[in-house]
């Protein structure tokens, strides 16, 4: 396992993200705990020491399961990260209640890393209005009391919003976790965020290195230019190697859902990951093509599903929507998949209330996308 220096710590270059743990019968709230614990054990035994969870992952059960899995190890032997759920603005003002519950769920007395979660256009005013909500003041105080060892933030939002937060709190945060991959380098202007963090000497943590699986399983025609450069490298190795080529890179979080993914990723981090300038150029061109082919930038975070009054599997519907738009040669896939769903779970069941869009980290017009999808499907 490769490691990087953060203050006086050695953090594993690959982090265990607990957003996509194995689940039972496809129910995101029902974590398959024995399998999840087996994965945590394998990760720990193979050098991963950074574990990341959040309030809303798996309906709160990610914190509980990860806490029980890690409780069997010495507390000082791993680093645990959690987050204030700012993606839902109704949580502002409830920070103390949430923080205490998170400590309880995880079974710990402190968090090694704690993040202001998903700073974006939806919540930037609440994050900045500390006089009214006191969110940052509270967490700064927890850091002074030793209940948070290192304070940071995560961001999916646009660069302007990112900089507003950084300019306001850049003197109190020590790291930032950003959505970073070769598709988003230009598509979401991740490059500018990286440069801003590098200028300030802040550590860069990575989320969505495979963009929710979009960068896995790329067809051979698109992979051909990369195959010509490295015949034995697969799409996952290319994605991680791109990140390993960026100066100041810290822990790269991967939401691994099964042992095969975990083993493959750990094996990649047994050696240095880096690309030549030529390889980076070819990979970024692939990223441009992938970005232009996708309908909406959904990463399947599932924040939307907990706010949908119709209980729609929105990430799955958007996945099918993107598939339909990007692969006209496989136009039968989306109708076939929808045919296996009851009509009340189809995109046409969306009532357009917008509750999902209000908490979407990608700021996707979900009702608009579902309406378009329903139209394409003749519903």
NORLINTA-V120001 format. One record per backbone hydrogen bond with DSSP energy under -0.5 kcal/mol. CO is the residue of the C=O (numbers start at 0). NH is the residue of the N-H. E is the energy in kcal/mol with one decimal. If there is no record, write none. Layout:
# NORLINTA-V120001
co,nh,e
CO,NH,E
CO,NH,E
This chain:
# NORLINTA-V120001
co,nh,e
1,12,-2.9
3,10,-2.4
5,8,-2.9
8,5,-2.2
8,10,-0.6
10,3,-2.3
12,14,-0.5
12,251,-3.5
14,16,-0.9
14,253,-1.7
15,51,-2.7
16,19,-0.5
21,31,-2.9
23,26,-2.2
25,27,-0.7
26,23,-0.6
26,29,-1.9
28,30,-0.9
29,23,-2.5
30,32,-1.7
31,35,-2.5
32,36,-2.9
33,37,-1.9
34,38,-2.1
35,39,-2.3
36,40,-2.6
37,41,-2.1
38,42,-2.7
39,43,-2.8
40,44,-2.7
41,45,-1.2
42,47,-2.4
43,46,-1.5
48,50,-0.5
48,78,-3.5
49,15,-2.8
50,80,-2.9
51,17,-2.7
53,56,-0.8
55,58,-1.6
56,59,-1.4
56,61,-1.7
57,60,-1.9
59,63,-1.1
60,64,-2.7
61,65,-2.7
62,66,-2.3
63,67,-2.3
64,68,-2.4
65,69,-2.4
66,70,-1.5
68,71,-0.7
69,72,-2.1
73,76,-2.1
74,77,-1.0
78,50,-2.9
79,111,-1.1
79,112,-2.0
80,52,-2.4
81,114,-2.0
82,54,-0.6
83,85,-2.4
83,116,-1.7
84,87,-1.4
86,88,-0.6
87,90,-2.4
88,91,-1.3
90,93,-2.4
93,97,-2.5
94,98,-2.8
95,99,-2.3
96,100,-1.8
97,101,-2.4
98,102,-2.2
99,103,-1.9
100,104,-3.1
101,105,-2.5
102,106,-1.1
102,107,-1.8
110,148,-2.4
111,149,-0.9
112,81,-1.8
113,151,-2.7
114,83,-2.8
114,116,-0.9
115,153,-2.5
118,155,-0.6
118,156,-1.2
119,122,-0.9
119,123,-1.5
122,126,-2.4
123,127,-2.3
124,128,-1.6
127,129,-1.9
128,132,-2.3
129,133,-1.1
133,137,-2.1
134,138,-2.0
135,139,-2.5
136,140,-2.1
137,141,-1.9
138,142,-1.9
139,143,-2.0
140,144,-1.7
141,146,-2.1
141,147,-1.1
142,145,-1.1
146,110,-2.5
149,113,-2.2
150,173,-3.2
150,174,-0.6
151,115,-2.0
152,176,-2.9
153,118,-3.1
154,178,-1.1
157,161,-2.3
158,162,-2.6
159,163,-1.9
160,164,-1.9
161,165,-2.3
162,166,-2.8
163,167,-1.3
164,168,-2.6
165,169,-1.7
168,171,-1.9
168,172,-1.8
173,202,-1.6
174,152,-1.2
175,177,-0.6
175,204,-3.1
176,154,-2.1
177,179,-0.7
177,206,-2.4
180,184,-1.0
182,185,-0.5
182,186,-1.3
183,187,-1.2
183,189,-2.1
184,190,-1.9
185,188,-0.8
188,192,-1.1
189,193,-2.4
190,194,-2.5
191,195,-2.0
192,196,-2.1
193,197,-2.6
194,198,-2.2
195,199,-1.1
196,200,-0.6
196,201,-2.1
197,200,-1.0
202,175,-2.2
202,204,-0.6
203,249,-2.3
204,177,-2.4
205,252,-2.7
206,179,-1.9
207,210,-0.9
209,212,-0.8
209,214,-2.1
210,213,-1.5
212,215,-1.6
218,222,-1.7
219,223,-1.2
222,225,-0.8
222,226,-2.5
223,227,-1.9
224,228,-0.5
225,228,-0.9
225,229,-2.8
229,232,-1.3
233,237,-2.0
234,238,-1.9
235,239,-2.3
236,240,-2.5
237,241,-1.9
238,242,-1.2
239,243,-2.2
240,244,-0.7
241,244,-0.9
242,245,-1.7
245,248,-1.3
247,203,-1.1
250,205,-2.6
250,252,-0.7
251,14,-2.8
252,208,-0.8
253,16,-2.0
253,255,-1.7
257,261,-1.9
258,262,-3.0
259,263,-2.3
260,264,-2.4
261,265,-2.5
262,266,-2.2
263,267,-1.5
264,268,-1.4
266,269,-1.3
267,270,-1.1
268,1,-1.2
271,273,-0.5
275,279,-2.5
276,280,-2.2
277,281,-2.1
278,282,-2.3
279,283,-2.6
280,284,-1.6
281,285,-1.6
282,286,-2.1
283,287,-1.9
284,288,-1.8
285,289,-2.5
286,290,-2.3
287,291,-2.0
288,292,-1.2
289,293,-1.1
295,297,-1.6
301,305,-0.8
302,305,-0.6
303,306,-1.7
304,307,-1.0
306,308,-0.7
307,310,-1.5
311,313,-1.8
312,316,-2.2
313,317,-2.9
314,318,-2.2
315,319,-2.3
316,320,-2.2
317,321,-2.9
318,322,-2.4
319,323,-2.5
320,324,-2.1
321,325,-2.8
322,326,-1.9
326,329,-2.2
327,330,-1.0
329,332,-1.9
330,334,-0.6
331,335,-2.0
332,336,-2.7
333,337,-2.7
334,338,-1.8
335,339,-0.6
336,339,-1.1
337,340,-1.9
341,344,-2.4
342,345,-1.7
345,348,-2.0
346,349,-1.6
353,357,-1.7
354,358,-0.6
355,358,-1.1
356,359,-0.9
359,362,-1.5
363,365,-2.0
364,368,-2.4
365,369,-2.8
366,370,-2.3
367,371,-2.2
368,372,-2.5
369,373,-2.7
370,374,-2.1
371,375,-2.5
372,376,-1.9
373,378,-3.0
374,377,-1.5
